[in-house]
Amino acid sequence: METLIYLGKVNLYWILLYACYHLVLRKHTFFELNRSYLVGSLLLAFVLPLIIYPDTAPAIPVMYEVSSASFSISNAEVEEASIFNWANLAFVVYGLGVITMLYQLFRNISQLNQFLSSGEIVDLEDCKVVLIDSNNIGSFSFLKWIVVNRSDYENHFDAILRHEMVHTKQWHSADILFLEILKIIFWFNPVFAYYKTAMQEVHEFLADSKAPNRENYATFLLSYALNAPIASLTNHFFKPSQIKTRIQMIYKNRTSKWLLSTYLLTLTSIGLIAFLVAGCEQKPLADATEVKEMAKSTNEVKVETPEIKKVYTVVEEQPMFPGGQSKMYEFMGENMKYPEAASRANVSGRVYLSFVVSETGEIGDIQVLKGIGFGCDEEAIRVLKAFPKWIPAKQDGRAVSVKYNLPINFQLKNKIDRKTSVKIDLDKANALYILDGKVMENFDIKSVSTNDIESIDVLKGESALTQYGEKGKNGVIMITMKKI
């Protein structure tokens, strides 16, 4: 899930960065800077979501913190899930999109290879000129190759060669190739079409700016009437859609150097937005030592201040689930289900959660300090959100907000064969019985038909004491009945 959120932010930053270029920078004549901005923004979008809000940010107001004993939930038998679900459908659609984009790229490369292999090659110092005996496609360049058709060779060779050599020397095709690779992976983001158009325009502006006489060159562009098919990976000399903007840029007065500050202002604004997003998402993290102590302690209370953390061993009145901790475990046992994905993947482990019990007893600010994935984190959060209103904690005679830490243990169990009889050790006569999540007093196992039992779990020693206190000193037998 975190990876999907990260990729979502990357795509949103691409849109934001291009919007800044289109609104502020695209009409400048700083063509080199515009090219650097467009290429750099494609890379910068991968970095911006990783920005972390500084540790010196304002601290959270004073809040008490209480840790609870671990609650365990075992898996139940699940039906085989259908492969036809929304997640699989989304994966198939994404895969088809990637395959389609790959096909288009390889088709363009194949077409390009045909042009390069069908003409006469002339080696120059900085490039290779390919002369093709055809007018079916306009002249273009790609990496170190310049392809010139018969008509251009006979009538406009010098002007076109000078123009295309700028493309090859500055490696403009590398920009387009990089963009095409990103389009394959993120084909669903339409902003790449705008990036490509903007890049190709900037490439043409850069090449046109090297013309020795802009008046003669503009006249030449207007008189150039070739209107042939265009190879999408190449820097084509003539595109009807670009001719107007190219001539406008040739005649446009150079942008004042004072406007160089707009690039710094744009990047600064984007950086501030990234910090703002990081600040909104700031959350406390627990290291391994804190998580272990959280699982062991049941009475430890911490007070957080802007500068220090003071640990308390006694609290006047801790927050309480209506009916006490046993009722909380009973509520969780009745409402929490072992996720199908975790059961199928044979995943078990402990999810460490924290939540805030407000002065009015409301539950909020639920956070996963350490999760195990496969739907377990989401299931634990879902049940915590369903908690009823608590009895708030009190300190110095007034209600206070308390951060409550709760480990939840998702534990795989071996099921008992339904056809076999259930054997209970008589030494467990004084054990605590839990029937479908409910504590049973003076329970007689013989009163339950073995054919109606789905599974039995036995907790012993420290795990029983940790979860059920003194009542579990003789062991805990957890019985789950078949659902009718």
C-alpha positions in Angstrom: 0.0 0.0 0.0 2.8 2.4 0.8 4.4 1.8 -2.6 1.1 2.6 -4.3 0.8 5.8 -2.3 4.4 6.8 -3.2 3.8 6.1 -6.9 0.6 8.1 -6.7 2.5 11.1 -5.3 5.1 10.8 -8.1 2.4 11.0 -10.7 0.8 14.0 -9.0 4.2 15.8 -8.8 4.7 15.3 -12.5 1.4 17.0 -13.2 2.3 19.8 -10.8 5.8 20.3 -12.3 4.5 20.4 -15.8 1.7 22.9 -14.9 4.4 25.2 -13.5 6.3 24.9 -16.7 3.3 25.6 -18.9 2.1 28.6 -16.9 5.4 30.2 -16.0 8.4 29.1 -18.1 7.4 27.9 -21.6 7.4 31.3 -23.2 10.9 32.2 -22.0 13.8 32.0 -24.5 16.1 30.3 -22.0 15.8 27.1 -24.0 18.7 25.2 -22.3 17.1 25.9 -18.9 13.7 24.8 -20.2 15.1 21.6 -21.4 16.9 21.0 -18.1 13.7 21.8 -16.2 11.6 19.3 -18.2 14.1 16.5 -17.9 14.9 17.3 -14.3 11.2 17.5 -13.3 10.8 13.9 -14.5 13.5 12.8 -12.1 12.7 15.2 -9.3 9.2 13.8 -9.0 10.7 10.5 -7.7 12.5 12.5 -4.9 9.9 14.9 -3.7 7.6 12.2 -2.0 10.6 11.1 0.0 11.1 14.5 1.8 10.8 14.1 5.5 9.5 16.9 7.8 12.3 18.2 10.0 12.6 16.7 13.5 12.6 20.3 14.9 8.9 20.7 13.9 6.5 21.8 16.7 5.9 18.9 19.0 2.5 17.4 19.7 0.7 18.7 22.9 1.3 16.9 26.2 -0.4 13.4 26.1 -0.2 10.4 28.4 0.6 7.0 26.9 -0.6 3.6 28.1 0.4 0.2 26.8 -1.9 -2.8 26.9 -1.2 -6.6 26.9 -1.3 -8.4 23.5 -4.6 -9.6 22.1 -4.4 -12.8 19.9 -6.6 -13.8 17.0 -6.4 -17.1 15.2 -7.2 -17.9 11.7 -10.4 -19.6 10.7 -11.0 -21.8 7.7 -11.6 -19.6 4.6 -13.2 -20.3 1.3 -11.0 -20.2 -1.8 -11.2 -16.7 -3.1 -12.2 -16.2 -6.8 -9.4 -15.0 -9.1 -12.0 -12.6 -10.6 -11.7 -9.6 -8.3 -11.0 -5.9 -8.7 -7.3 -6.1 -7.7 -6.6 -8.8 -10.3 -8.7 -6.9 -12.9 -6.6 -3.8 -12.3 -3.4 -5.8 -12.6 -4.6 -7.2 -16.0 -5.6 -3.8 -17.3 -2.2 -2.3 -16.2 -0.3 -5.2 -17.8 -2.2 -4.8 -21.1 -1.3 -1.1 -21.1 2.4 -1.9 -20.6 2.3 -4.5 -23.4 0.6 -2.0 -25.8 3.2 0.7 -25.1 6.0 -1.7 -25.5 4.6 -2.9 -28.8 4.4 0.7 -30.0 8.0 1.4 -29.0 9.4 -1.7 -30.7 7.4 -0.9 -33.8 8.9 2.5 -34.0 12.4 1.1 -33.4 11.8 -1.4 -36.1 10.7 1.2 -38.5 13.7 3.4 -37.7 16.0 0.4 -38.2 14.6 -0.1 -41.7 15.4 3.5 -42.7 18.9 3.3 -41.3 19.7 0.0 -43.1 18.1 1.0 -46.4 20.2 4.1 -47.2 23.7 5.0 -48.1 25.8 5.9 -45.0 28.2 8.8 -45.0 30.5 9.0 -41.9 31.1 12.5 -40.7 33.2 13.6 -37.7 30.4 13.9 -35.2 27.6 11.9 -36.8 26.5 9.5 -39.6 24.4 10.8 -42.5 22.0 8.3 -44.1 20.9 9.2 -47.6 17.7 7.4 -48.5 16.3 7.3 -52.1 12.8 8.2 -51.1 10.5 11.1 -50.3 8.0 9.1 -48.3 9.3 10.5 -45.0 10.9 13.8 -44.0 14.4 14.2 -42.9 15.1 13.6 -39.2 17.8 12.7 -36.7 18.1 10.1 -34.0 21.0 9.9 -31.6 24.1 10.0 -33.9 22.2 9.3 -37.2 20.9 12.0 -39.5 18.5 10.6 -42.2 18.1 12.9 -45.3 15.6 12.1 -48.0 16.3 12.6 -51.7 14.4 15.9 -52.1 16.1 17.5 -49.1 19.5 16.3 -50.2 19.1 17.9 -53.6 17.5 21.2 -52.5 18.2 22.0 -48.8 21.0 19.8 -47.6 23.2 22.4 -45.9 20.4 24.0 -43.9 18.9 20.7 -42.8 22.3 19.1 -42.0 23.2 22.2 -39.8 19.9 22.0 -38.0 19.9 18.2 -37.4 23.6 18.3 -36.2 22.5 20.4 -33.3 20.1 17.7 -32.3 22.8 15.0 -32.5 25.4 17.0 -30.6 23.1 17.8 -27.8 21.6 14.3 -27.6 18.0 15.4 -27.8 16.9 11.9 -28.8 18.0 10.7 -25.4 15.4 12.9 -23.7 12.7 11.4 -25.9 13.9 7.8 -25.2 13.9 8.5 -21.4 10.4 9.8 -21.7 9.2 6.8 -23.7 10.5 4.5 -21.0 8.5 6.3 -18.4 5.4 6.3 -20.6 5.6 2.5 -20.8 5.6 2.2 -17.0 3.2 5.0 -16.3 1.1 4.8 -19.4 -2.1 5.8 -17.5 -0.8 9.3 -16.8 -1.8 11.6 -19.7 0.7 14.3 -18.7 3.5 12.5 -20.6 1.9 13.5 -23.9 2.3 17.1 -22.9 5.9 16.6 -21.7 6.8 15.1 -25.1 5.3 17.9 -27.0 7.0 20.5 -24.8 10.4 18.6 -25.1 10.2 18.4 -28.9 9.4 22.1 -29.1 12.3 23.0 -26.9 14.6 20.8 -29.0 13.5 22.6 -32.2 13.9 26.0 -30.5 17.5 25.1 -29.6 18.3 23.9 -33.1 16.7 26.9 -34.7 18.6 29.3 -32.4 21.9 28.2 -34.0 20.8 29.4 -37.5 23.3 32.1 -38.7 20.6 34.5 -40.0 17.2 34.3 -38.4 15.5 36.4 -41.2 16.6 34.0 -44.0 16.0 30.9 -41.8 12.4 32.0 -41.0 11.8 32.5 -44.7 13.2 29.1 -45.4 10.9 27.4 -42.9 7.9 29.1 -44.5 8.8 28.0 -47.9 9.6 24.4 -46.8 6.5 22.5 -48.0 7.4 18.9 -47.1 4.5 17.4 -45.1 5.4 13.7 -44.8 4.7 11.0 -42.1 6.7 11.5 -38.9 8.7 9.0 -36.9 7.7 9.5 -33.2 11.1 8.7 -31.7 13.1 11.1 -33.9 13.8 14.8 -34.1 11.9 15.6 -37.3 13.0 18.7 -39.2 9.5 19.8 -40.1 6.2 19.4 -38.2 3.2 21.5 -39.3 2.0 21.8 -35.7 5.3 23.4 -34.6 6.0 25.8 -37.5 4.1 28.7 -36.0 5.7 28.6 -32.6 9.2 28.0 -34.1 8.9 31.2 -36.2 7.5 33.1 -33.3 10.5 32.1 -31.2 12.9 33.0 -33.9 11.6 36.5 -34.0 10.9 36.8 -30.3 13.1 39.2 -28.3 15.4 37.4 -25.8 13.9 37.1 -22.4 15.4 39.4 -19.8 17.9 37.8 -17.4 15.9 39.2 -14.5 13.3 36.5 -15.3 15.9 33.8 -14.5 14.5 34.2 -10.9 11.3 32.6 -12.0 13.0 29.2 -12.2 14.3 29.6 -8.7 10.8 30.8 -7.5 9.1 27.9 -9.2 11.4 25.3 -7.7 11.2 26.9 -4.3 7.4 26.9 -4.4 7.4 23.2 -5.3 9.8 22.5 -2.5 7.5 24.3 0.0 4.6 22.2 -1.3 6.6 19.0 -0.7 7.4 20.1 2.8 3.8 21.0 3.5 2.7 17.5 2.3 5.4 15.9 4.4 4.4 17.9 7.5 0.7 16.9 7.1 1.8 13.3 7.1 4.2 13.5 10.0 3.6 10.7 12.5 5.6 9.3 15.4 7.6 6.1 14.8 8.6 3.5 17.3 12.0 1.8 17.1 12.5 -1.9 17.8 13.3 -1.4 21.5 10.1 0.7 22.1 8.0 -1.9 20.4 9.3 -4.7 22.5 8.7 -2.7 25.7 5.2 -1.8 24.5 4.3 -5.5 24.2 5.6 -6.3 27.7 4.3 -3.4 29.8 0.7 -3.1 31.0 0.9 -0.2 33.4 3.7 2.0 32.0 2.6 5.6 31.3 4.6 8.1 29.4 4.2 11.9 29.2 5.5 13.6 26.0 6.6 17.3 26.2 8.2 19.4 23.5 11.7 18.8 24.9 11.8 15.6 27.1 9.9 12.4 27.7 9.1 11.6 31.3 8.1 8.0 32.3 5.5 7.4 35.0 4.9 4.1 36.8 1.5 5.1 38.4 -1.5 6.7 36.9 -4.5 7.9 38.8 -7.2 6.6 36.5 -6.4 4.8 33.2 -8.8 4.9 30.3 -11.2 1.9 30.3 -13.2 0.1 27.8 -16.8 -0.2 28.9 -16.8 -3.3 31.1 -13.0 -3.5 31.4 -10.2 -5.1 29.5 -11.8 -8.5 29.3 -14.9 -7.0 27.6 -12.5 -5.2 25.1 -11.0 -8.6 24.2 -14.4 -10.1 24.0 -15.5 -7.3 21.6 -12.4 -7.8 19.5 -12.9 -11.5 19.4 -16.4 -11.2 18.2 -15.7 -8.6 15.5 -12.2 -9.3 14.2 -11.7 -11.8 11.4 -8.5 -13.4 10.3 -7.8 -11.8 6.8 -8.2 -14.3 3.9 -5.0 -13.0 2.2 -3.0 -13.6 5.4 -4.5 -17.1 5.9 -3.8 -18.1 2.3 -0.2 -16.8 2.4 0.4 -18.5 5.8 1.2 -15.1 7.4 1.2 -14.5 11.1 2.7 -12.0 13.4 2.0 -9.1 15.7 0.5 -5.8 14.7 1.4 -2.9 17.0 -1.2 -0.2 17.1 -1.7 3.1 18.9 -4.8 5.2 19.2 -5.9 8.2 21.3 -8.7 8.1 23.9 -9.8 11.7 24.1 -11.1 13.5 27.1 -14.6 12.6 26.0 -13.8 8.9 25.5 -13.7 9.1 21.7 -11.3 6.9 19.7 -9.1 8.6 17.2 -5.7 9.0 15.6 -5.3 5.3 15.0 -1.8 4.5 13.7 0.1 1.3 12.8 3.4 1.4 14.6 4.5 -1.9 13.1 2.4 -4.0 10.8 2.7 -7.4 8.9 0.5 -6.6 5.9 -1.7 -9.0 4.0 -4.8 -7.2 5.3 -4.0 -7.7 9.0 -3.2 -4.0 9.6 -6.4 -2.9 7.9 -8.5 -5.4 9.8 -7.1 -4.3 13.1 -7.8 -0.6 12.3 -11.3 -1.5 11.2 -12.2 -3.1 14.5 -10.6 -0.3 16.5 -12.7 2.2 14.6 -15.8 0.3 15.7 -14.9 0.6 19.4 -17.6 2.2 21.5 -16.9 5.3 23.6 -14.4 4.6 26.4 -14.3 5.9 30.0 -11.7 8.6 29.7 -8.5 8.7 31.8 -8.1 11.2 34.6 -5.0 12.9 35.9 -5.1 15.4 38.8 -8.8 15.0 38.9 -9.5 16.0 35.3 -10.1 14.0 32.1 -7.0 13.9 29.8 -6.2 12.5 26.4 -4.3 9.2 26.4 -2.4 7.4 23.7 -3.1 3.8 24.1 -0.8 1.1 22.7 -2.3 -2.2 21.7 -0.4 -5.2 20.2 -2.7 -7.6 18.3 -1.3 -11.1 17.6 -2.5 -12.7 14.4 -1.7 -16.4 15.0 -2.1 -19.3 12.6 -3.5 -22.4 14.2 -3.7 -26.1 13.4 -7.3 -27.1 13.0 -8.7 -30.3 14.6 -10.2 -32.8 12.2 -13.9 -32.6 12.4 -14.3 -36.3 12.2 -12.1 -37.0 15.2 -13.2 -36.8 18.8 -11.9 -34.1 21.1 -9.7 -35.1 24.0 -9.2 -32.7 26.9 -6.5 -33.3 29.5 -8.3 -33.7 32.9 -5.5 -31.7 34.4 -7.0 -28.7 32.7 -10.1 -28.9 34.8 -9.2 -25.6 36.4 -8.3 -23.9 33.2 -10.1 -20.8 31.9 -12.5 -21.6 29.1 -13.2 -19.2 26.3 -16.1 -20.2 24.1 -16.4 -18.2 20.8 -14.5 -15.3 22.4 -16.6 -15.3 25.6 -15.2 -16.1 29.1 -17.1 -19.1 30.5 -17.5 -19.5 34.3 -17.9 -23.1 35.7 -17.8 -24.5 32.2 -18.2 -28.2 31.6 -16.5 -29.3 28.4 -18.8 -32.4 28.3 -21.8 -30.1 27.7 -20.5 -29.4 24.2 -20.9 -31.8 21.4 -17.6 -32.6 19.8 -19.3 -32.6 16.4 -20.1 -28.9 16.8 -16.5 -27.9 17.6 -14.6 -26.2 14.8 -11.2 -25.9 16.6 -9.5 -25.7 20.0 -6.5 -23.6 21.0 -4.6 -24.0 24.3 -2.6 -21.1 25.8 -0.1 -21.9 28.6 2.3 -20.1 30.8 3.3 -16.5 30.2 1.1 -16.1 27.1 -2.0 -17.1 29.1 -1.0 -14.8 32.0 -0.2 -11.9 29.7 -3.6 -12.0 28.0 -5.9 -13.1 30.7 -4.1 -12.2 33.9 -4.5 -14.4 37.1 -7.5 -16.2 35.6 -5.2 -17.8 33.0 -2.6 -19.2 35.5 -3.9 -22.7 35.0 -4.0 -22.3 31.2 -6.6 -21.1 28.8 -8.7 -23.3 26.5 -10.1 -21.4 23.5 -13.0 -23.2 21.8 -14.5 -22.1 18.5 -17.8 -23.6 17.4 -18.9 -24.3 13.9 -20.9 -21.6 12.3 -24.4 -22.7 11.3 
